[in-house]
Amino acid sequence: MVESIARVRHIRVTPQKARRVIALIKGKQAEEALAILKFAPQTASEPIFKLVESAMANAQVKADKDGEYLNSQDLFVKNAYVDEGTTLKRFRPRAQGRAFQIKKRTSHITVVLSTPEVAETAAGDKKKASN
């Protein structure tokens, strides 16, 4: 019954490229997600790998604080999403005195890890409310 969140903001990866990597790990077990990210060829996989590790550490700290036992094998990626961050605007000189704008996009990445009991408890509460 542990749920942990980890966020990284203003990371220099375009949101479109980061979303491709996030799609690989959504709904997977946390350990399996780390294995996928470790061998994924995309550049965005490294910061997301660190983010999933951080979320796992956050879950462990939260479980220790609550006095609960947590096995890292129980954690799965409940939700993961990428939001667009600020865009750095730079200029590149072009021919005949012109300037060409370069947009360096950034991302805000969020990963939510959970144990299966949290999802089951929420579903059980809805069933009780409907009865």
C-alpha positions in Angstrom: 0.0 0.0 0.0 2.8 2.3 -0.9 2.7 4.9 -3.6 5.7 7.1 -4.5 6.3 9.9 -6.9 9.5 11.1 -8.5 9.8 14.2 -10.8 12.6 15.8 -12.8 12.1 19.2 -14.2 13.8 21.2 -17.0 15.6 18.1 -18.4 17.2 18.8 -21.8 15.3 16.1 -23.7 12.4 17.0 -26.0 9.0 15.8 -24.7 8.3 13.9 -27.9 11.4 11.8 -27.6 10.9 11.3 -23.8 7.3 10.1 -24.4 8.5 7.3 -26.7 10.7 6.0 -23.9 8.0 6.4 -21.2 5.6 4.4 -23.3 8.0 1.4 -23.0 7.7 1.2 -19.2 4.1 2.2 -18.4 2.4 -0.5 -16.4 5.5 -2.7 -16.1 7.1 -3.9 -12.9 9.7 -1.5 -11.6 12.6 -3.9 -11.9 11.6 -4.8 -15.4 11.3 -1.2 -16.3 14.9 -0.6 -15.1 16.1 -3.5 -17.3 14.3 -2.1 -20.3 15.7 1.4 -19.8 19.2 0.1 -19.2 19.4 -1.4 -22.7 17.2 1.1 -24.5 19.2 3.0 -27.2 17.4 6.3 -26.8 19.2 9.2 -25.1 16.2 9.9 -22.9 16.4 6.5 -21.3 19.3 7.5 -19.0 17.5 10.3 -17.0 14.3 8.2 -16.9 16.3 5.2 -15.5 17.6 7.5 -12.7 14.0 8.8 -12.1 12.6 5.3 -11.7 15.5 4.4 -9.3 14.7 7.6 -7.4 11.0 6.7 -7.2 11.9 3.2 -5.9 14.1 4.8 -3.2 11.2 7.2 -2.3 8.9 4.2 -1.9 11.4 2.5 0.4 11.7 5.6 2.6 8.0 6.0 2.7 7.5 2.4 3.7 10.1 2.6 6.4 8.5 5.8 7.7 5.1 4.0 7.9 6.6 0.9 9.4 5.6 -1.3 6.5 7.6 -4.0 4.7 8.3 -3.3 1.1 9.8 -5.7 -1.5 11.1 -3.9 -4.5 9.7 -6.7 -6.6 6.2 -5.6 -5.7 6.5 -2.1 -7.2 5.1 -1.3 -10.6 4.9 1.8 -12.8 1.4 3.0 -12.1 1.6 6.2 -14.1 4.3 8.0 -16.0 4.0 11.1 -18.1 6.0 13.9 -19.7 5.0 17.5 -19.8 6.6 20.2 -21.8 9.0 22.5 -20.0 10.4 25.9 -20.9 11.9 26.3 -24.3 15.4 27.8 -24.6 15.5 30.1 -27.7 18.9 30.5 -29.4 19.9 32.0 -32.8 22.2 30.6 -35.4 23.8 32.9 -38.0 22.8 32.3 -41.6 23.8 33.6 -44.9 23.5 37.3 -45.8 23.2 38.5 -42.3 20.1 36.6 -41.4 19.4 34.7 -38.2 17.8 31.3 -37.8 16.0 30.5 -34.5 16.8 27.2 -32.7 14.4 26.0 -30.1 16.0 23.8 -27.4 13.0 22.1 -25.7 12.9 20.8 -22.1 10.7 18.3 -20.3 9.1 17.7 -17.0 9.0 14.0 -16.4 6.9 12.3 -13.6 6.9 8.7 -12.6 4.4 7.2 -10.1 5.3 3.8 -8.6 2.8 1.8 -6.6 2.2 -1.6 -5.0 -0.7 -3.7 -6.3 -2.6 -3.4 -3.0 -3.2 0.3 -3.6 -4.8 -0.3 -7.0 -6.9 -3.2 -5.5 -8.0 -1.1 -2.5 -9.2 1.7 -4.7 -11.2 -0.7 -6.8 -12.6 -2.3 -3.6 -13.7 1.1 -2.3 -15.6 1.8 -5.5 -17.4 -1.6 -5.3 -18.4 -0.9 -1.7 -19.7 2.5 -2.6 -21.9 1.1 -5.5 -23.4 -1.6 -3.2 
